[in-house]
């Protein structure tokens, strides 16, 4: 069961439906970073906790697709949200037989309009992106490792609470066997106190860890996807330069030979051969027509991918700023909640202690109520 924010509706889709949707989006929208989906299963088991987490990640995938400025308007996405199971299955069988996008004409069909302008400024921008992204990857790895060490400390604290609880429980049993019911009840209460504290810290740790896993998982994917996109852009540029260099050299050779029969001219040409053999600029425009078309396609593709790198980098950066803000905004309230809970537990403990130490002033003890700074 997946919720659709835009309509408020709830749809039922299998894991394979999501996998097929993502695969077809990848084929239909080259140059775009398609959000990830979780693994189908882990190991040989399908634990309830894993299924719940997988559903949450599939929900997140759909939310990101519906927030994407281009993907959200895809007819494929609309059909995923509205078709019945059988209709969607038939649709996937039909489109899976089609090949993916290959040239700029397909880009135009997919997007209605492809941005193919190629500027030196955009090229330089893309060149600077990869080392920047590599630096960011290193910084985030350091932050992730640091947070992981904090989680280890949480685990140690949880173990300490467990050991202390068992110790007080043992003391309660010992005094109970000796007939000292007062101390037995006291240690039983302290044992319960440690158990509650341990459960509270454990819940706090799990919430923090869940936040971190979600945050870093998608950040890591976005970075990796951007690197792949930059590599595609670079390879497209290398191919473009190679084709243009070879084509220019070939045209130089053909023009020098003056043998128009070998020039493979544009079939729609209206310029006479006499003019062409004496005008190098015109000759270069018209000769080797098929190879010129291929070189032009490579330039258009390079322009397309160059612009897509910048567009997707800008979009993902803005999105990650929002995610980071939400992530770090969510942390302080958790500390406030745990502090308030600690105060409540401590007050209950002090009140209980007064029953065991009648007539004793506990003012100094009350001043020791823990605070988290």
VOPAGU-2260 file (C-alpha; in pm, 1 decimal, decimal comma):
REM VOPAGU-2260
SITE   aa  ch    i         X         Y         Z
SITE  UNK   A    0       0,0       0,0       0,0
SITE  UNK   A    1     152,6     331,7    -110,6
SITE  UNK   A    2      16,4     681,6     -49,9
SITE  UNK   A    3       8,6     937,2    -330,5
SITE  UNK   A    4      62,7    1283,1    -180,3
SITE  UNK   A    5     -67,4    1477,9    -479,9
SITE  UNK   A    6    -407,9    1306,4    -486,2
SITE  UNK   A    7    -440,5    1173,5    -132,9
SITE  UNK   A    8    -516,4     832,6    -283,5
SITE  UNK   A    9    -369,7     496,9    -185,1
SITE  UNK   A   10    -255,8     244,4    -446,9
SITE  UNK   A   11    -148,4    -119,3    -430,9
SITE  UNK   A   12     163,0    -208,9    -623,5
SITE  UNK   A   13     406,4    -498,8    -606,1
SITE  UNK   A   14     781,6    -454,6    -574,0
SITE  UNK   A   15     822,1    -562,5    -938,0
SITE  UNK   A   16     589,2    -279,2   -1044,2
SITE  UNK   A   17     823,2     -25,1    -886,9
SITE  UNK   A   18    1127,1    -196,1   -1039,8
SITE  UNK   A   19     966,6    -185,6   -1386,7
SITE  UNK   A   20     867,8     178,5   -1347,0
SITE  UNK   A   21    1221,5     278,1   -1252,3
SITE  UNK   A   22    1376,6      75,1   -1537,4
SITE  UNK   A   23    1151,9     239,2   -1796,0
SITE  UNK   A   24    1218,8     585,2   -1653,6
SITE  UNK   A   25    1592,5     521,5   -1687,2
SITE  UNK   A   26    1543,2     418,1   -2050,8
SITE  UNK   A   27    1313,0     708,3   -2135,2
SITE  UNK   A   28    1492,5     989,3   -1949,8
SITE  UNK   A   29    1868,4     971,1   -2012,0
SITE  UNK   A   30    2059,0    1241,2   -1830,6
SITE  UNK   A   31    1823,0    1246,1   -1533,5
SITE  UNK   A   32    1903,3    1103,1   -1190,6
SITE  UNK   A   33    1623,9     853,7   -1126,9
SITE  UNK   A   34    1571,0     794,9    -750,3
SITE  UNK   A   35    1679,6     453,5    -614,0
SITE  UNK   A   36    1462,0     172,6    -483,6
SITE  UNK   A   37    1559,9     -73,4    -206,6
SITE  UNK   A   38    1672,0    -429,7    -266,1
SITE  UNK   A   39    1399,0    -685,7    -320,5
SITE  UNK   A   40    1520,3    -894,8     -30,5
SITE  UNK   A   41    1815,9    -939,9     200,6
SITE  UNK   A   42    1953,6   -1291,9     227,6
SITE  UNK   A   43    1700,3   -1573,7     217,0
SITE  UNK   A   44    1454,1   -1425,6     465,1
SITE  UNK   A   45    1185,7   -1159,5     441,1
SITE  UNK   A   46    1151,1   -1034,0     797,6
SITE  UNK   A   47     850,6    -809,2     881,0
SITE  UNK   A   48    1085,4    -527,5     984,3
SITE  UNK   A   49    1261,3    -545,4     646,4
SITE  UNK   A   50     929,2    -543,8     458,4
SITE  UNK   A   51     815,1    -238,6     654,3
SITE  UNK   A   52    1140,4     -55,7     582,6
SITE  UNK   A   53    1125,3    -153,4     216,2
SITE  UNK   A   54     774,6     -12,7     189,1
SITE  UNK   A   55     894,4     314,1     344,4
SITE  UNK   A   56    1178,4     338,0      90,0
SITE  UNK   A   57     944,1     260,7    -199,6
SITE  UNK   A   58     719,1     538,1     -71,0
SITE  UNK   A   59    1019,6     769,4     -64,0
SITE  UNK   A   60    1108,9     670,5    -421,5
SITE  UNK   A   61     760,1     759,5    -541,4
SITE  UNK   A   62     762,4    1088,6    -349,0
SITE  UNK   A   63    1091,9    1189,2    -511,9
SITE  UNK   A   64     963,8    1099,7    -859,1
SITE  UNK   A   65     650,7    1310,0    -802,5
SITE  UNK   A   66     863,9    1602,0    -683,2
SITE  UNK   A   67    1092,7    1589,5    -988,3
SITE  UNK   A   68    1011,0    1879,8   -1228,7
SITE  UNK   A   69    1015,7    1651,5   -1537,2
SITE  UNK   A   70     943,1    1298,4   -1416,5
SITE  UNK   A   71     623,9    1403,6   -1237,5
SITE  UNK   A   72     472,0    1496,2   -1576,5
SITE  UNK   A   73     562,9    1163,3   -1735,7
SITE  UNK   A   74     273,0     974,0   -1887,7
SITE  UNK   A   75     436,3     655,8   -1756,4
SITE  UNK   A   76     421,0     781,9   -1397,3
SITE  UNK   A   77      58,1     886,0   -1444,3
SITE  UNK   A   78     -27,8     538,4   -1570,8
SITE  UNK   A   79     156,6     378,2   -1278,5
SITE  UNK   A   80     -69,6     572,6   -1041,9
SITE  UNK   A   81    -399,3     516,0   -1222,3
SITE  UNK   A   82    -400,4     189,3   -1418,2
SITE  UNK   A   83    -529,7    -133,8   -1271,4
SITE  UNK   A   84    -285,7    -418,1   -1200,2
SITE  UNK   A   85    -368,4    -595,2   -1527,6
SITE  UNK   A   86    -355,7    -274,3   -1731,6
SITE  UNK   A   87     -18,3    -177,4   -1581,9
SITE  UNK   A   88     120,0    -526,9   -1646,0
SITE  UNK   A   89       7,9    -508,9   -2010,5
SITE  UNK   A   90     156,7    -159,9   -2045,6
SITE  UNK   A   91     495,4    -274,3   -1912,5
SITE  UNK   A   92     501,1    -574,9   -2147,1
SITE  UNK   A   93     436,6    -342,9   -2438,2
SITE  UNK   A   94     690,8     -68,6   -2361,8
SITE  UNK   A   95     963,5    -309,2   -2242,5
SITE  UNK   A   96     997,2    -425,9   -2602,4
SITE  UNK   A   97    1085,5     -75,3   -2715,6
SITE  UNK   A   98    1445,0      41,9   -2725,0
SITE  UNK   A   99    1567,1     324,0   -2506,6
SITE  UNK   A  100    1637,8     680,0   -2612,7
SITE  UNK   A  101    1928,0     701,0   -2860,7
SITE  UNK   A  102    1953,0    1048,5   -3011,1
SITE  UNK   A  103    1837,4    1404,0   -2964,0
SITE  UNK   A  104    1514,9    1351,5   -3157,8
SITE  UNK   A  105    1415,0    1098,1   -2894,2
SITE  UNK   A  106    1513,5    1348,2   -2625,5
SITE  UNK   A  107    1276,0    1597,7   -2780,5
SITE  UNK   A  108     997,7    1338,6   -2793,1
SITE  UNK   A  109    1051,7    1240,2   -2431,5
SITE  UNK   A  110    1075,2    1590,9   -2290,0
SITE  UNK   A  111     886,8    1787,5   -2556,8
SITE  UNK   A  112    1200,3    2004,6   -2577,0
SITE  UNK   A  113    1566,4    1920,4   -2527,9
SITE  UNK   A  114    1810,8    2185,4   -2414,3
SITE  UNK   A  115    2102,6    2136,7   -2653,9
SITE  UNK   A  116    2288,9    2466,9   -2627,3
SITE  UNK   A  117    2658,7    2404,0   -2575,9
SITE  UNK   A  118    2855,9    2684,3   -2412,4
SITE  UNK   A  119    3216,3    2706,4   -2298,3
SITE  UNK   A  120    3095,4    2829,0   -1959,3
SITE  UNK   A  121    2885,2    2514,9   -1907,9
SITE  UNK   A  122    3172,7    2291,4   -2015,2
SITE  UNK   A  123    3405,4    2451,7   -1759,3
SITE  UNK   A  124    3136,2    2420,7   -1491,7
SITE  UNK   A  125    3108,4    2045,8   -1553,7
SITE  UNK   A  126    3486,5    2004,7   -1543,5
SITE  UNK   A  127    3493,8    2150,3   -1192,4
SITE  UNK   A  128    3206,4    1936,3   -1065,8
SITE  UNK   A  129    3369,3    1593,1   -1041,2
SITE  UNK   A  130    3659,7    1691,6    -810,1
SITE  UNK   A  131    3410,0    1891,3    -603,8
SITE  UNK   A  132    3182,2    1589,2    -571,7
SITE  UNK   A  133    3476,1    1366,2    -478,1
SITE  UNK   A  134    3563,3    1613,5    -200,2
SITE  UNK   A  135    3202,9    1614,1     -79,0
SITE  UNK   A  136    3203,4    1232,2     -75,4
SITE  UNK   A  137    3507,9    1234,5     151,4
SITE  UNK   A  138    3354,4    1490,2     387,5
SITE  UNK   A  139    3029,0    1299,3     418,1
SITE  UNK   A  140    3215,6     974,5     479,5
SITE  UNK   A  141    3395,3    1140,4     771,0
SITE  UNK   A  142    3065,4    1266,2     913,3
SITE  UNK   A  143    2907,0     925,3     867,4
SITE  UNK   A  144    3198,4     751,5    1042,7
SITE  UNK   A  145    3173,6     997,7    1330,4
SITE  UNK   A  146    2801,4     934,0    1367,7
SITE  UNK   A  147    2866,5     562,7    1355,0
SITE  UNK   A  148    3108,3     597,4    1649,8
SITE  UNK   A  149    2834,8     780,4    1841,8
SITE  UNK   A  150    2599,3     489,2    1773,8
SITE  UNK   A  151    2861,8     252,5    1915,6
SITE  UNK   A  152    2863,2     458,4    2235,8
SITE  UNK   A  153    2485,0     431,1    2248,6
SITE  UNK   A  154    2517,0      52,5    2223,9
SITE  UNK   A  155    2767,7      49,4    2509,7
SITE  UNK   A  156    2532,4     260,8    2719,5
SITE  UNK   A  157    2245,2      24,7    2645,7
SITE  UNK   A  158    2459,1    -273,3    2753,3
SITE  UNK   A  159    2549,8     -89,8    3072,3
SITE  UNK   A  160    2183,0     -31,3    3155,2
SITE  UNK   A  161    2111,3    -399,8    3093,0
SITE  UNK   A  162    2395,6    -514,7    3320,5
SITE  UNK   A  163    2296,3    -269,1    3595,9
SITE  UNK   A  164    1933,8    -379,0    3574,7
SITE  UNK   A  165    2036,9    -742,7    3616,6
SITE  UNK   A  166    2256,3    -649,0    3914,1
SITE  UNK   A  167    1978,0    -465,6    4098,0
SITE  UNK   A  168    1737,7    -745,0    4012,3
SITE  UNK   A  169    1980,5    -991,2    4169,5
SITE  UNK   A  170    2010,2    -774,7    4482,1
SITE  UNK   A  171    1630,4    -760,1    4510,0
SITE  UNK   A  172    1610,8   -1140,3    4496,2
SITE  UNK   A  173    1889,8   -1172,0    4754,5
SITE  UNK   A  174    1725,7    -939,3    5008,7
SITE  UNK   A  175    1389,9   -1099,3    4944,4
SITE  UNK   A  176    1535,8   -1441,1    5034,2
SITE  UNK   A  177    1678,6   -1284,7    5354,1
SITE  UNK   A  178    1334,0   -1157,4    5449,4
SITE  UNK   A  179    1424,0    -787,1    5405,1
SITE  UNK   A  180    1121,3    -682,4    5202,5
SITE  UNK   A  181    1196,5    -307,7    5226,1
SITE  UNK   A  182    1533,7    -329,0    5052,5
SITE  UNK   A  183    1397,4    -596,6    4820,6
SITE  UNK   A  184    1123,2    -360,1    4700,2
SITE  UNK   A  185    1372,6     -72,5    4671,7
SITE  UNK   A  186    1614,3    -269,4    4454,7
SITE  UNK   A  187    1324,3    -404,0    4251,0
SITE  UNK   A  188    1217,7     -45,6    4186,6
SITE  UNK   A  189    1571,1      64,5    4093,7
SITE  UNK   A  190    1593,0    -234,8    3859,6
SITE  UNK   A  191    1273,6    -120,3    3690,6
SITE  UNK   A  192    1411,8     235,6    3676,5
SITE  UNK   A  193    1724,4     117,3    3491,4
SITE  UNK   A  194    1511,7     -86,8    3254,9
SITE  UNK   A  195    1299,6     217,5    3167,3
SITE  UNK   A  196    1608,2     431,5    3114,7
SITE  UNK   A  197    1763,6     165,2    2893,6
SITE  UNK   A  198    1447,8     135,5    2683,2
SITE  UNK   A  199    1431,5     512,3    2648,5
SITE  UNK   A  200    1791,4     539,2    2526,1
SITE  UNK   A  201    1739,6     245,4    2292,5
SITE  UNK   A  202    1433,5     409,7    2136,1
SITE  UNK   A  203    1624,8     736,5    2106,3
SITE  UNK   A  204    1913,9     560,8    1935,1
SITE  UNK   A  205    1683,2     385,2    1687,6
SITE  UNK   A  206    1514,7     711,7    1590,9
SITE  UNK   A  207    1849,3     883,9    1537,1
SITE  UNK   A  208    1985,8     586,3    1344,0
SITE  UNK   A  209    1677,7     572,0    1122,7
SITE  UNK   A  210    1720,7     941,9    1043,1
SITE  UNK   A  211    2088,3     893,4     960,4
SITE  UNK   A  212    2041,0     585,1     742,9
SITE  UNK   A  213    1770,6     753,1     535,8
SITE  UNK   A  214    1970,8    1076,0     505,5
SITE  UNK   A  215    2302,0     919,6     405,1
SITE  UNK   A  216    2152,7     650,4     183,6
SITE  UNK   A  217    1992,2     899,1     -51,3
SITE  UNK   A  218    2280,5    1143,9     -32,2
SITE  UNK   A  219    2522,2     866,9    -125,7
SITE  UNK   A  220    2304,4     756,7    -418,2
SITE  UNK   A  221    2264,4    1109,7    -551,3
SITE  UNK   A  222    2639,6    1166,2    -542,7
SITE  UNK   A  223    2713,6     835,0    -717,9
SITE  UNK   A  224    2446,2     902,5    -980,6
SITE  UNK   A  225    2587,3    1249,6   -1048,0
SITE  UNK   A  226    2936,2    1105,1   -1094,7
SITE  UNK   A  227    2797,9     856,4   -1348,7
SITE  UNK   A  228    2618,3    1138,1   -1530,4
SITE  UNK   A  229    2936,7    1347,5   -1542,8
SITE  UNK   A  230    3128,0    1047,5   -1681,6
SITE  UNK   A  231    2860,7    1006,2   -1952,8
SITE  UNK   A  232    2892,2    1376,6   -2034,6
SITE  UNK   A  233    3271,6    1346,8   -2057,7
SITE  UNK   A  234    3258,0    1036,2   -2278,5
SITE  UNK   A  235    3005,5    1206,6   -2506,3
SITE  UNK   A  236    3244,5    1502,0   -2533,5
SITE  UNK   A  237    3538,3    1275,0   -2615,0
SITE  UNK   A  238    3332,7    1105,9   -2888,9
SITE  UNK   A  239    3224,8    1445,2   -3027,1
SITE  UNK   A  240    3583,6    1575,6   -3039,8
SITE  UNK   A  241    3706,3    1255,3   -3200,3
SITE  UNK   A  242    3439,2    1257,5   -3472,0
SITE  UNK   A  243    3486,0    1627,1   -3546,2
SITE  UNK   A  244    3865,6    1598,5   -3561,8
SITE  UNK   A  245    3856,4    1298,1   -3796,2
SITE  UNK   A  246    3584,9    1460,1   -4007,8
SITE  UNK   A  247    3777,2    1786,1   -4043,3
SITE  UNK   A  248    4094,2    1600,3   -4146,0
SITE  UNK   A  249    3899,1    1393,6   -4396,7
SITE  UNK   A  250    3735,4    1702,4   -4547,8
SITE  UNK   A  251    4074,1    1871,9   -4581,8
SITE  UNK   A  252    4200,1    1570,6   -4776,0
SITE  UNK   A  253    3889,1    1547,8   -4996,3
SITE  UNK   A  254    3892,6    1918,7   -5078,3
SITE  UNK   A  255    4259,8    1905,6   -5173,5
SITE  UNK   A  256    4191,4    1620,9   -5418,0
SITE  UNK   A  257    3910,3    1817,8   -5589,5
SITE  UNK   A  258    3730,8    1492,4   -5676,4
SITE  UNK   A  259    3366,5    1586,7   -5607,5
SITE  UNK   A  260    3247,7    1233,7   -5687,4
SITE  UNK   A  261    3398,9    1116,9   -5355,2
SITE  UNK   A  262    3256,7    1398,5   -5146,6
SITE  UNK   A  263    2922,8    1232,1   -5050,9
SITE  UNK   A  264    2735,7    1561,3   -5095,9
SITE  UNK   A  265    2400,1    1647,8   -4941,6
SITE  UNK   A  266    2141,1    1505,4   -5185,3
SITE  UNK   A  267    1937,9    1828,3   -5159,0
SITE  UNK   A  268    2232,2    2052,0   -5249,7
SITE  UNK   A  269    2159,6    2341,4   -5487,0
SITE  UNK   A  270    2515,5    2467,5   -5524,7
SITE  UNK   A  271    2701,1    2385,3   -5846,6
SITE  UNK   A  272    3020,4    2174,1   -5837,2
SITE  UNK   A  273    3214,9    2459,8   -5994,8
SITE  UNK   A  274    3135,7    2684,0   -5696,5
SITE  UNK   A  275    3210,2    2411,7   -5439,6
SITE  UNK   A  276    3557,7    2324,7   -5563,4
SITE  UNK   A  277    3660,3    2688,2   -5528,2
SITE  UNK   A  278    3484,7    2770,8   -5198,5
SITE  UNK   A  279    3631,2    2577,4   -4905,3
SITE  UNK   A  280    3374,7    2700,1   -4651,7
SITE  UNK   A  281    3076,4    2593,0   -4863,1
SITE  UNK   A  282    3246,5    2266,4   -4955,7
SITE  UNK   A  283    3304,9    2179,0   -4589,5
SITE  UNK   A  284    2936,9    2246,8   -4513,8
SITE  UNK   A  285    2808,7    2019,2   -4788,1
SITE  UNK   A  286    3062,9    1735,6   -4828,7
SITE  UNK   A  287    3059,6    1403,1   -4638,6
SITE  UNK   A  288    2692,2    1457,3   -4560,2
SITE  UNK   A  289    2625,1    1138,0   -4358,9
SITE  UNK   A  290    2935,9    1176,0   -4143,4
SITE  UNK   A  291    2856,9    1544,5   -4084,3
SITE  UNK   A  292    2508,3    1450,8   -3961,1
SITE  UNK   A  293    2659,4    1197,1   -3719,9
SITE  UNK   A  294    2911,3    1450,9   -3589,9
SITE  UNK   A  295    2632,6    1706,8   -3545,9
SITE  UNK   A  296    2429,5    1452,3   -3348,8
SITE  UNK   A  297    2727,1    1389,8   -3120,7
SITE  UNK   A  298    2761,6    1765,9   -3059,1
SITE  UNK   A  299    2390,2    1793,1   -2979,7
SITE  UNK   A  300    2414,4    1494,7   -2743,1
SITE  UNK   A  301    2715,2    1646,5   -2571,8
SITE  UNK   A  302    2529,8    1974,4   -2531,4
SITE  UNK   A  303    2229,8    1787,0   -2394,1
SITE  UNK   A  304    2429,6    1594,6   -2132,5
SITE  UNK   A  305    2630,4    1903,1   -2037,1
SITE  UNK   A  306    2312,0    2093,4   -1959,5
SITE  UNK   A  307    2158,5    1794,0   -1781,6
SITE  UNK   A  308    2460,7    1764,4   -1550,0
SITE  UNK   A  309    2415,8    2125,1   -1442,1
SITE  UNK   A  310    2036,2    2099,6   -1411,8
SITE  UNK   A  311    2044,3    1779,6   -1207,9
SITE  UNK   A  312    2331,3    1898,8    -989,2
SITE  UNK   A  313    2137,5    2217,7    -910,8
SITE  UNK   A  314    1815,8    2025,3    -842,4
SITE  UNK   A  315    1980,5    1764,6    -620,1
SITE  UNK   A  316    2178,3    2026,4    -430,0
SITE  UNK   A  317    1860,0    2219,0    -349,6
SITE  UNK   A  318    1680,0    1897,2    -254,5
SITE  UNK   A  319    1963,5    1784,4     -28,1
SITE  UNK   A  320    1969,6    2122,9     143,7
SITE  UNK   A  321    1604,2    2069,4     232,5
SITE  UNK   A  322    1670,4    1712,2     348,8
SITE  UNK   A  323    1969,9    1826,9     554,7
SITE  UNK   A  324    1766,8    2107,9     711,4
SITE  UNK   A  325    1481,0    1869,0     799,3
SITE  UNK   A  326    1728,7    1611,4     929,6
SITE  UNK   A  327    1916,2    1847,0    1158,3
SITE  UNK   A  328    1599,3    2028,0    1262,4
SITE  UNK   A  329    1453,5    1697,1    1381,3
SITE  UNK   A  330    1744,9    1621,3    1614,4
SITE  UNK   A  331    1710,0    1894,9    1885,1
SITE  UNK   A  332    1345,2    1810,9    1969,1
SITE  UNK   A  333    1454,2    1451,4    2030,2
SITE  UNK   A  334    1706,1    1574,2    2287,4
SITE  UNK   A  335    1439,5    1792,7    2447,9
SITE  UNK   A  336    1198,3    1498,3    2465,8
SITE  UNK   A  337    1457,7    1270,7    2624,5
SITE  UNK   A  338    1552,1    1543,5    2872,3
SITE  UNK   A  339    1188,1    1589,0    2973,9
SITE  UNK   A  340    1145,9    1213,7    3009,1
SITE  UNK   A  341    1460,7    1193,7    3221,2
SITE  UNK   A  342    1324,3    1465,8    3447,8
SITE  UNK   A  343     994,9    1280,7    3491,0
SITE  UNK   A  344    1167,3     951,8    3570,4
SITE  UNK   A  345    1406,6    1121,3    3812,5
SITE  UNK   A  346    1123,4    1299,5    3994,9
SITE  UNK   A  347     938,4     969,2    4029,9
SITE  UNK   A  348    1256,5     812,3    4164,5
SITE  UNK   A  349    1303,8    1089,0    4425,2
SITE  UNK   A  350     942,4    1059,7    4534,2
SITE  UNK   A  351     980,2     686,9    4571,2
SITE  UNK   A  352    1302,2     732,4    4769,7
SITE  UNK   A  353    1119,6     948,0    5025,8
SITE  UNK   A  354     911,0     644,0    5113,7
SITE  UNK   A  355    1226,4     454,7    5205,6
SITE  UNK   A  356    1401,0     743,8    5383,3
SITE  UNK   A  357    1117,9     915,8    5582,2
SITE  UNK   A  358    1203,8    1249,4    5744,9
SITE  UNK   A  359    1518,8    1294,0    5539,0
SITE  UNK   A  360    1571,2    1612,2    5340,4
SITE  UNK   A  361    1627,1    1533,3    4976,1
SITE  UNK   A  362    1666,6    1893,7    4862,4
SITE  UNK   A  363    2028,3    1844,3    4762,5
SITE  UNK   A  364    1942,3    1526,9    4581,8
SITE  UNK   A  365    1666,4    1703,2    4384,9
SITE  UNK   A  366    1922,8    1949,7    4255,5
SITE  UNK   A  367    2095,0    1662,2    4076,7
SITE  UNK   A  368    1813,4    1618,2    3824,1
SITE  UNK   A  369    2005,1    1545,0    3503,0
SITE  UNK   A  370    2014,6    1799,0    3223,2
SITE  UNK   A  371    2130,3    1745,6    2868,4
SITE  UNK   A  372    2325,0    2030,9    2717,9
